[in-house]
Amino acid sequence: MSGTIIRPTMNMVSDILCRVHEKETWILNDCAIIRTKDGRFAALIAKRMDDGDIYYGIIAGLHPCASLHDTLKKLDIACENFEDLTRDTFRETVSWERVEMGNRYM
């Protein structure tokens, strides 16, 4: 499936991950990072296919590489500067290849 990773919107986050579960959200150029109410992190990745359809995938259970404070600081800086997620934020790679199942976003 070829396409381009796109910046998720807050509407996408709300539609896909009900606000009941999320505590904080950072919208980055290559994904959205969600911190749930129980303190865990997940990534939402959106991809526009060559035919124009948008698909999304979720990577759950991300583990921070550093302390919670440092992780939150990295996320804030990247979000404020419209950057991609830095590779040293989580132990797991956040990429479309890591998504187990892509779903069409309507």
SULBEL-V478685 format. One line per field, one symbol per residue. ss: DSSP state (H for helix, E for strand, - for the rest). phi: phi as a letter, one per 40 degrees, with the letter a starting at -180 (. if undefined). burial: # if it has 16 or more other C-alpha atoms within 10 Angstrom, else .. Layout:
BEGIN
ss=???
phi=???
burial=???
END
This chain:
BEGIN
ss=--EEEE---HHHHHHH-----EEEEEE----EEEEE----EEEEEEEEE----EEEEEEEEE-E---HHHHHHHHHHHHH---------E-----HHH----EEE-
phi=.cibcbccbcccdcccbddcccbbbbcbcbabbbbcccgcbabbbbbccccgcbbbabbcgcbccbcddcccccccccccbfbccccccbcccbadccccacbccb
burial=....####...##........#..############....########.....######..#.#......#..###.##....##...##.#.###..#.......
END
